[in-house]
Amino acid sequence: MKTSVFETCKDFLFPYTCMGCGALVSQPERFCESCKKDLIYVGELPPIAQIRAAAAVYPYDRVSAGILRRKKEQGFVSEKAMAEDMELAFHRFRFPLPDLILPVPAHPFKTWWTQYDHGMLLAQAVAEQFNVPLGVGVLGKQRFTRPQHTLDRKKRSRNLVGAFAVHRPDQVRGKMILLVDDVITTGHTISACAAELRHSGAREVYALSYAYTQK
């Protein structure tokens, strides 16, 4: 079949690129051959306090770091593509379908300052992929915290005390909640969120992230 003029122009103006490194690819593939060779799948994560079970797609490495950077800084990676990968990781371990999906929240001032809520957009894409309701304004971050990666293990837990709050407990009571984040490192942040949800009556809390920093 001959390629139309429109398709030729479209491919020239909007070429297919690798999600990981941005290299040109000849067809709508997610990754170039180099990144494909480096792909490693994580799956179910080690136990995290307050979390029934957690899973991630990739380790936080060259490829996944490139994907997240291209999404956040350049907008070249869609949340939908990430959500498709996350759905596969979730169902690979036969986790039960959640009643509600929540993002790990950012502080409102940070969202206002950047005019962009990466966590909410990713959680929205996952909710659409799962066909499960997205909780908006249910869980919030009520005070600033120092970046977790700048602290040692002991200080990370103290840094998050009182940082999160459930604003709509009626939306979580008795429900199975899925928390969505782009990266899980030590698990302290997602554990702090889960603790607030369980305190407000959530039946169980699961977690799903795109990448995981392995120790």
MIDOSE-1310 file (N, C-alpha, C; in nm, 2 decimals, decimal comma, always signed):
residues 215
mkts	+0,09/-0,12/+0,00/+0,00/+0,00/+0,00/+0,09/+0,12/+0,00; +0,05/+0,22/-0,09/+0,13/+0,34/-0,10/+0,11/+0,43/+0,03; +0,21/+0,50/+0,07/+0,20/+0,59/+0,18/+0,14/+0,72/+0,13; +0,04/+0,77/+0,20/-0,02/+0,90/+0,16/+0,07/+1,02/+0,19
vfet	+0,04/+1,13/+0,12/+0,12/+1,25/+0,15/+0,11/+1,29/+0,29; -0,01/+1,28/+0,34/-0,04/+1,32/+0,48/+0,05/+1,24/+0,58; +0,05/+1,11/+0,56/+0,13/+1,02/+0,65/+0,28/+1,05/+0,64; +0,32/+1,08/+0,52/+0,46/+1,12/+0,50/+0,50/+1,24/+0,57
ckdf	+0,41/+1,35/+0,56/+0,44/+1,47/+0,63/+0,43/+1,45/+0,78; +0,33/+1,37/+0,83/+0,32/+1,35/+0,97/+0,44/+1,28/+1,03; +0,49/+1,18/+0,96/+0,61/+1,11/+1,00/+0,73/+1,20/+1,00; +0,74/+1,30/+0,91/+0,85/+1,39/+0,91/+0,84/+1,49/+1,02
lfpy	+0,72/+1,54/+1,04/+0,71/+1,65/+1,15/+0,70/+1,59/+1,29; +0,65/+1,47/+1,30/+0,63/+1,41/+1,43/+0,69/+1,26/+1,42; +0,82/+1,25/+1,42/+0,88/+1,12/+1,40/+0,86/+1,04/+1,53; +0,86/+0,91/+1,51/+0,86/+0,82/+1,63/+0,99/+0,82/+1,70
tcmg	+0,99/+0,83/+1,83/+1,11/+0,83/+1,91/+1,10/+0,73/+2,02; +1,22/+0,69/+2,07/+1,23/+0,59/+2,18/+1,18/+0,66/+2,31; +1,10/+0,59/+2,39/+1,06/+0,65/+2,52/+1,17/+0,67/+2,61; +1,28/+0,58/+2,60/+1,39/+0,59/+2,70/+1,49/+0,70/+2,67
cgal	+1,53/+0,70/+2,54/+1,65/+0,79/+2,51/+1,61/+0,90/+2,40; +1,50/+0,89/+2,34/+1,46/+0,98/+2,24/+1,52/+0,96/+2,10; +1,59/+0,85/+2,08/+1,64/+0,81/+1,95/+1,53/+0,79/+1,85; +1,55/+0,82/+1,73/+1,45/+0,79/+1,63/+1,43/+0,64/+1,60
vsqp	+1,31/+0,60/+1,59/+1,28/+0,46/+1,55/+1,19/+0,46/+1,43; +1,20/+0,36/+1,35/+1,14/+0,35/+1,22/+0,99/+0,33/+1,22; +0,94/+0,29/+1,34/+0,79/+0,26/+1,35/+0,75/+0,29/+1,49; +0,62/+0,28/+1,52/+0,57/+0,32/+1,65/+0,61/+0,22/+1,76
erfc	+0,74/+0,20/+1,78/+0,79/+0,11/+1,88/+0,81/+0,20/+2,01; +0,80/+0,13/+2,13/+0,82/+0,21/+2,25/+0,97/+0,24/+2,27; +1,05/+0,14/+2,23/+1,20/+0,16/+2,26/+1,28/+0,12/+2,14; +1,40/+0,19/+2,14/+1,50/+0,15/+2,04/+1,57/+0,02/+2,08
esck	+1,65/-0,04/+1,99/+1,71/-0,16/+2,01/+1,80/-0,16/+2,13; +1,87/-0,05/+2,15/+1,97/-0,03/+2,26/+1,89/-0,04/+2,40; +1,78/+0,04/+2,40/+1,71/+0,04/+2,53/+1,63/-0,09/+2,55; +1,59/-0,16/+2,45/+1,52/-0,29/+2,46/+1,62/-0,39/+2,53
kdli	+1,75/-0,38/+2,50/+1,84/-0,47/+2,55/+1,86/-0,45/+2,70; +1,84/-0,32/+2,74/+1,87/-0,29/+2,88/+1,74/-0,30/+2,97; +1,63/-0,33/+2,91/+1,50/-0,33/+2,99/+1,51/-0,45/+3,09; +1,47/-0,42/+3,21/+1,46/-0,51/+3,32/+1,32/-0,49/+3,39
yvge	+1,25/-0,60/+3,41/+1,12/-0,58/+3,47/+1,13/-0,62/+3,62; +1,07/-0,54/+3,71/+1,08/-0,56/+3,85/+0,97/-0,65/+3,90; +0,84/-0,61/+3,89/+0,73/-0,69/+3,95/+0,70/-0,65/+4,09; +0,67/-0,75/+4,17/+0,63/-0,73/+4,31/+0,75/-0,68/+4,39
lppi	+0,72/-0,58/+4,48/+0,82/-0,52/+4,56/+0,83/-0,58/+4,70; +0,94/-0,56/+4,77/+0,96/-0,61/+4,91/+0,85/-0,54/+4,99; +0,82/-0,60/+5,11/+0,71/-0,55/+5,19/+0,73/-0,40/+5,23; +0,63/-0,32/+5,23/+0,63/-0,18/+5,27/+0,52/-0,17/+5,38
aqir	+0,56/-0,10/+5,49/+0,47/-0,08/+5,60/+0,34/-0,02/+5,55; +0,23/-0,07/+5,60/+0,09/-0,02/+5,58/+0,04/-0,06/+5,44; +0,12/-0,12/+5,35/+0,08/-0,15/+5,22/+0,06/-0,30/+5,21; -0,06/-0,34/+5,16/-0,09/-0,49/+5,14/+0,01/-0,55/+5,04
aaaa	+0,03/-0,49/+4,93/+0,13/-0,54/+4,83/+0,16/-0,42/+4,74; +0,28/-0,43/+4,68/+0,32/-0,32/+4,59/+0,39/-0,38/+4,47; +0,38/-0,31/+4,35/+0,45/-0,36/+4,23/+0,50/-0,24/+4,16; +0,60/-0,26/+4,07/+0,66/-0,16/+3,99/+0,69/-0,22/+3,85
vypy	+0,70/-0,14/+3,75/+0,73/-0,19/+3,62/+0,88/-0,21/+3,60; +0,96/-0,11/+3,62/+1,11/-0,11/+3,59/+1,19/-0,07/+3,72; +1,31/-0,11/+3,72/+1,40/-0,05/+3,82/+1,43/+0,09/+3,78; +1,47/+0,18/+3,87/+1,51/+0,31/+3,84/+1,65/+0,31/+3,78
drvs	+1,66/+0,30/+3,65/+1,79/+0,29/+3,59/+1,80/+0,39/+3,47; +1,89/+0,36/+3,38/+1,91/+0,45/+3,26/+1,78/+0,47/+3,18; +1,72/+0,36/+3,15/+1,60/+0,36/+3,07/+1,48/+0,43/+3,13; +1,45/+0,38/+3,26/+1,33/+0,44/+3,32/+1,35/+0,59/+3,36
agil	+1,48/+0,62/+3,40/+1,51/+0,76/+3,44/+1,49/+0,85/+3,31; +1,53/+0,80/+3,20/+1,51/+0,87/+3,07/+1,36/+0,89/+3,04; +1,28/+0,79/+3,06/+1,14/+0,80/+3,04/+1,08/+0,91/+3,13; +1,11/+0,90/+3,25/+1,05/+1,00/+3,35/+1,10/+1,14/+3,32
rrkk	+1,22/+1,16/+3,28/+1,28/+1,29/+3,25/+1,21/+1,34/+3,12; +1,19/+1,26/+3,02/+1,13/+1,30/+2,90/+0,98/+1,33/+2,92; +0,92/+1,27/+3,02/+0,78/+1,30/+3,05/+0,77/+1,43/+3,12; +0,85/+1,45/+3,23/+0,83/+1,56/+3,31/+0,89/+1,69/+3,25
eqgf	+1,01/+1,68/+3,19/+1,08/+1,80/+3,14/+1,04/+1,84/+3,00; +1,01/+1,73/+2,92/+0,99/+1,76/+2,78/+0,85/+1,73/+2,73; +0,78/+1,65/+2,80/+0,64/+1,61/+2,76/+0,64/+1,52/+2,64; +0,75/+1,44/+2,61/+0,76/+1,36/+2,50/+0,71/+1,21/+2,52
vsek	+0,68/+1,18/+2,65/+0,62/+1,05/+2,68/+0,49/+1,07/+2,74; +0,39/+0,99/+2,69/+0,25/+1,01/+2,74/+0,23/+0,93/+2,87; +0,14/+0,98/+2,95/+0,10/+0,91/+3,07/+0,03/+0,78/+3,03; -0,04/+0,78/+2,92/-0,12/+0,67/+2,87/-0,02/+0,55/+2,85
amae	+0,09/+0,58/+2,78/+0,19/+0,47/+2,75/+0,24/+0,41/+2,88; +0,27/+0,50/+2,98/+0,31/+0,45/+3,11/+0,21/+0,37/+3,18; +0,08/+0,41/+3,17/-0,03/+0,34/+3,24/-0,05/+0,20/+3,18; -0,03/+0,19/+3,05/-0,04/+0,06/+2,99/+0,06/-0,04/+3,05
dmel	+0,18/+0,01/+3,07/+0,29/-0,08/+3,13/+0,25/-0,11/+3,27; +0,20/-0,01/+3,34/+0,17/-0,03/+3,48/+0,05/-0,13/+3,50; -0,04/-0,13/+3,41/-0,15/-0,22/+3,42/-0,10/-0,37/+3,40; -0,01/-0,39/+3,31/+0,05/-0,52/+3,29/+0,12/-0,57/+3,42
afhr	+0,20/-0,48/+3,48/+0,27/-0,52/+3,61/+0,17/-0,55/+3,72; +0,06/-0,47/+3,73/-0,04/-0,49/+3,83/-0,11/-0,63/+3,81; -0,15/-0,66/+3,69/-0,23/-0,79/+3,67/-0,14/-0,91/+3,67; -0,01/-0,89/+3,64/+0,09/-1,00/+3,64/+0,09/-1,07/+3,78
frfp	+0,06/-1,00/+3,89/+0,06/-1,06/+4,02/-0,08/-1,08/+4,07; -0,18/-1,06/+3,99/-0,32/-1,09/+4,02/-0,36/-1,01/+4,14; -0,32/-0,89/+4,15/-0,38/-0,80/+4,26/-0,53/-0,78/+4,23; -0,61/-0,77/+4,33/-0,75/-0,74/+4,31/-0,77/-0,60/+4,25
lpdl	-0,87/-0,59/+4,17/-0,91/-0,46/+4,11/-0,95/-0,36/+4,22; -0,89/-0,24/+4,23/-0,92/-0,15/+4,34/-1,06/-0,09/+4,32; -1,11/-0,03/+4,43/-1,23/+0,05/+4,43/-1,21/+0,19/+4,39; -1,08/+0,24/+4,42/-1,05/+0,38/+4,40/-0,90/+0,39/+4,38
ilpv	-0,86/+0,48/+4,29/-0,72/+0,50/+4,26/-0,69/+0,64/+4,30; -0,57/+0,66/+4,38/-0,53/+0,79/+4,43/-0,38/+0,81/+4,39; -0,35/+0,93/+4,36/-0,21/+0,97/+4,34/-0,14/+1,00/+4,47; -0,01/+0,98/+4,48/+0,06/+1,03/+4,59/+0,06/+1,18/+4,57
pahp	+0,00/+1,26/+4,66/-0,02/+1,40/+4,64/+0,10/+1,49/+4,65; +0,11/+1,59/+4,57/+0,21/+1,70/+4,59/+0,15/+1,81/+4,67; +0,23/+1,89/+4,73/+0,18/+2,01/+4,80/+0,11/+2,11/+4,71; +0,00/+2,17/+4,75/-0,07/+2,26/+4,66/+0,01/+2,37/+4,60
fktw	+0,10/+2,42/+4,68/+0,19/+2,53/+4,63/+0,28/+2,49/+4,52; +0,33/+2,37/+4,53/+0,42/+2,31/+4,43/+0,34/+2,30/+4,30; +0,22/+2,25/+4,31/+0,13/+2,23/+4,19/+0,10/+2,37/+4,13; +0,07/+2,46/+4,21/+0,04/+2,60/+4,16/+0,17/+2,66/+4,10
wtqy	+0,28/+2,64/+4,16/+0,41/+2,70/+4,11/+0,45/+2,64/+3,97; +0,44/+2,51/+3,96/+0,48/+2,44/+3,84/+0,36/+2,44/+3,73; +0,24/+2,46/+3,78/+0,12/+2,46/+3,69/+0,11/+2,32/+3,63; +0,16/+2,22/+3,70/+0,16/+2,08/+3,64/+0,16/+1,98/+3,75
dhgm	+0,07/+1,89/+3,76/+0,07/+1,79/+3,86/+0,10/+1,65/+3,80; +0,22/+1,61/+3,79/+0,26/+1,49/+3,73/+0,19/+1,37/+3,79; +0,19/+1,37/+3,92/+0,13/+1,25/+3,99/-0,02/+1,23/+3,96; -0,09/+1,34/+3,96/-0,24/+1,34/+3,92/-0,26/+1,29/+3,78
llaq	-0,18/+1,34/+3,69/-0,20/+1,30/+3,55/-0,17/+1,15/+3,53; -0,06/+1,10/+3,60/-0,03/+0,96/+3,58/-0,14/+0,88/+3,65; -0,19/+0,92/+3,76/-0,30/+0,84/+3,83/-0,43/+0,84/+3,75; -0,45/+0,96/+3,68/-0,57/+0,97/+3,59/-0,56/+0,87/+3,48
avae	-0,44/+0,86/+3,42/-0,42/+0,77/+3,31/-0,44/+0,62/+3,35; -0,38/+0,59/+3,47/-0,40/+0,46/+3,53/-0,55/+0,43/+3,56; -0,62/+0,52/+3,61/-0,76/+0,50/+3,64/-0,84/+0,48/+3,51; -0,81/+0,55/+3,41/-0,87/+0,53/+3,28/-0,84/+0,39/+3,22
qfnv	-0,71/+0,35/+3,24/-0,67/+0,22/+3,19/-0,74/+0,11/+3,26; -0,76/+0,12/+3,39/-0,82/+0,02/+3,48/-0,97/+0,03/+3,47; -1,03/+0,14/+3,42/-1,17/+0,17/+3,43/-1,22/+0,17/+3,58; -1,14/+0,24/+3,66/-1,17/+0,25/+3,80/-1,18/+0,40/+3,84
plgv	-1,26/+0,44/+3,93/-1,27/+0,59/+3,97/-1,14/+0,64/+4,02; -1,12/+0,77/+3,99/-1,00/+0,84/+4,04/-1,05/+0,93/+4,15; -0,98/+0,93/+4,26/-1,01/+1,01/+4,38/-0,95/+1,15/+4,37; -1,02/+1,25/+4,35/-0,97/+1,39/+4,34/-1,00/+1,46/+4,47
gvlg	-0,89/+1,51/+4,53/-0,91/+1,59/+4,66/-0,93/+1,50/+4,78; -0,91/+1,37/+4,76/-0,94/+1,28/+4,87/-0,82/+1,27/+4,97; -0,70/+1,26/+4,91/-0,58/+1,26/+4,99/-0,49/+1,38/+4,96; -0,44/+1,45/+5,05/-0,36/+1,57/+5,03/-0,24/+1,58/+5,11
kqrf	-0,15/+1,67/+5,06/-0,02/+1,70/+5,13/-0,04/+1,83/+5,19; -0,03/+1,84/+5,33/-0,07/+1,96/+5,40/+0,05/+2,04/+5,45; +0,17/+1,99/+5,43/+0,29/+2,07/+5,47/+0,40/+2,03/+5,38; +0,49/+2,13/+5,37/+0,62/+2,11/+5,29/+0,71/+2,01/+5,36
trpq	+0,78/+1,93/+5,29/+0,88/+1,84/+5,34/+1,01/+1,85/+5,26; +1,11/+1,82/+5,32/+1,24/+1,82/+5,25/+1,24/+1,70/+5,15; +1,31/+1,72/+5,04/+1,32/+1,60/+4,95/+1,38/+1,48/+5,01; +1,31/+1,37/+5,00/+1,34/+1,25/+5,07/+1,48/+1,20/+5,03
htld	+1,52/+1,22/+4,91/+1,65/+1,16/+4,86/+1,77/+1,24/+4,93; +1,74/+1,35/+4,99/+1,85/+1,42/+5,06/+1,87/+1,38/+5,20; +1,79/+1,29/+5,25/+1,79/+1,25/+5,39/+1,83/+1,11/+5,41; +1,89/+1,08/+5,53/+1,92/+0,94/+5,56/+1,79/+0,87/+5,60
rkkr	+1,80/+0,73/+5,62/+1,68/+0,65/+5,64/+1,60/+0,70/+5,77; +1,67/+0,73/+5,88/+1,60/+0,77/+6,00/+1,52/+0,90/+5,98; +1,59/+0,99/+5,91/+1,53/+1,13/+5,90/+1,41/+1,12/+5,80; +1,41/+1,03/+5,71/+1,30/+1,02/+5,61/+1,17/+1,00/+5,67
srnl	+1,16/+0,91/+5,77/+1,04/+0,88/+5,84/+0,99/+1,00/+5,92; +1,08/+1,07/+5,99/+1,04/+1,19/+6,07/+1,00/+1,30/+5,97; +1,06/+1,31/+5,86/+1,03/+1,42/+5,76/+0,88/+1,42/+5,72; +0,82/+1,30/+5,72/+0,68/+1,28/+5,67/+0,57/+1,28/+5,78
vgaf	+0,61/+1,30/+5,90/+0,51/+1,30/+6,01/+0,42/+1,41/+5,99; +0,29/+1,38/+5,98/+0,19/+1,49/+5,96/+0,18/+1,55/+5,83; +0,26/+1,50/+5,73/+0,26/+1,56/+5,60/+0,14/+1,54/+5,52; +0,07/+1,43/+5,54/-0,05/+1,39/+5,45/-0,17/+1,38/+5,54
avhr	-0,29/+1,41/+5,47/-0,41/+1,40/+5,54/-0,52/+1,36/+5,45; -0,62/+1,28/+5,50/-0,73/+1,24/+5,42/-0,84/+1,35/+5,43; -0,88/+1,41/+5,33/-0,98/+1,52/+5,33/-1,12/+1,47/+5,31; -1,13/+1,35/+5,26/-1,27/+1,30/+5,23/-1,27/+1,15/+5,28
pdqv	-1,28/+1,13/+5,41/-1,28/+0,99/+5,46/-1,39/+0,91/+5,41; -1,51/+0,97/+5,38/-1,62/+0,89/+5,33/-1,59/+0,83/+5,20; -1,49/+0,88/+5,12/-1,46/+0,82/+4,99/-1,36/+0,70/+5,00; -1,30/+0,68/+5,12/-1,21/+0,57/+5,14/-1,25/+0,46/+5,23
rgkm	-1,35/+0,49/+5,32/-1,39/+0,40/+5,42/-1,45/+0,27/+5,36; -1,38/+0,16/+5,40/-1,43/+0,03/+5,36/-1,38/-0,01/+5,22; -1,30/+0,07/+5,16/-1,26/+0,05/+5,02/-1,12/+0,00/+5,00; -1,10/-0,07/+4,89/-0,96/-0,11/+4,85/-0,90/+0,00/+4,77
illv	-0,79/+0,06/+4,81/-0,73/+0,17/+4,75/-0,60/+0,13/+4,68; -0,58/+0,19/+4,56/-0,45/+0,17/+4,49/-0,39/+0,31/+4,48; -0,27/+0,32/+4,54/-0,19/+0,44/+4,54/-0,09/+0,43/+4,42; -0,09/+0,54/+4,34/+0,00/+0,54/+4,22/+0,11/+0,65/+4,24
ddvi	+0,23/+0,61/+4,20/+0,34/+0,70/+4,21/+0,43/+0,67/+4,09; +0,52/+0,77/+4,05/+0,61/+0,74/+3,94/+0,73/+0,66/+3,99; +0,78/+0,69/+4,11/+0,90/+0,62/+4,16/+0,88/+0,59/+4,31; +0,91/+0,47/+4,35/+0,92/+0,43/+4,49/+1,06/+0,41/+4,52
ttgh	+1,11/+0,48/+4,63/+1,25/+0,46/+4,66/+1,26/+0,37/+4,79; +1,25/+0,43/+4,91/+1,25/+0,35/+5,03/+1,11/+0,30/+5,07; +1,01/+0,37/+5,01/+0,87/+0,34/+5,05/+0,81/+0,42/+5,16; +0,89/+0,51/+5,22/+0,85/+0,59/+5,33/+0,73/+0,68/+5,29
tisa	+0,74/+0,74/+5,18/+0,63/+0,83/+5,14/+0,50/+0,76/+5,12; +0,50/+0,65/+5,04/+0,38/+0,58/+5,01/+0,33/+0,51/+5,14; +0,42/+0,47/+5,23/+0,37/+0,42/+5,36/+0,30/+0,52/+5,44; +0,35/+0,64/+5,44/+0,29/+0,75/+5,52/+0,15/+0,78/+5,46
caae	+0,13/+0,78/+5,33/+0,00/+0,80/+5,27/-0,09/+0,68/+5,31; -0,04/+0,56/+5,30/-0,13/+0,44/+5,33/-0,17/+0,45/+5,48; -0,08/+0,49/+5,57/-0,12/+0,50/+5,71/-0,24/+0,59/+5,73; -0,24/+0,70/+5,66/-0,35/+0,80/+5,68/-0,48/+0,74/+5,62
lrhs	-0,47/+0,67/+5,51/-0,58/+0,60/+5,45/-0,64/+0,49/+5,54; -0,56/+0,41/+5,59/-0,60/+0,30/+5,68/-0,66/+0,36/+5,81; -0,60/+0,47/+5,86/-0,66/+0,54/+5,98/-0,80/+0,59/+5,95; -0,82/+0,63/+5,83/-0,96/+0,68/+5,79/-1,05/+0,57/+5,74
gare	-1,01/+0,44/+5,76/-1,10/+0,33/+5,74/-1,09/+0,25/+5,61; -0,98/+0,28/+5,53/-0,96/+0,20/+5,41/-0,94/+0,06/+5,44; -1,00/-0,03/+5,37/-1,00/-0,17/+5,40/-0,86/-0,23/+5,37; -0,80/-0,20/+5,25/-0,67/-0,24/+5,21/-0,61/-0,13/+5,12
vyal	-0,47/-0,12/+5,12/-0,41/-0,02/+5,04/-0,30/-0,10/+4,96; -0,30/-0,09/+4,83/-0,20/-0,14/+4,74/-0,12/-0,02/+4,68; -0,01/-0,05/+4,62/+0,07/+0,05/+4,56/+0,13/+0,01/+4,43; +0,13/+0,10/+4,33/+0,18/+0,07/+4,20/+0,27/+0,19/+4,15
syay	+0,39/+0,16/+4,11/+0,47/+0,27/+4,06/+0,54/+0,23/+3,92; +0,58/+0,33/+3,85/+0,65/+0,30/+3,72/+0,79/+0,25/+3,75; +0,86/+0,31/+3,84/+1,00/+0,26/+3,87/+1,02/+0,24/+4,02; +1,12/+0,17/+4,05/+1,16/+0,13/+4,18/+1,31/+0,14/+4,20
tqk	+1,35/+0,22/+4,30/+1,49/+0,23/+4,33/+1,53/+0,11/+4,42; +1,60/+0,02/+4,36/+1,64/-0,10/+4,43/+1,76/-0,08/+4,52; +1,76/-0,13/+4,64/+1,87/-0,12/+4,73/+1,95/-0,24/+4,74
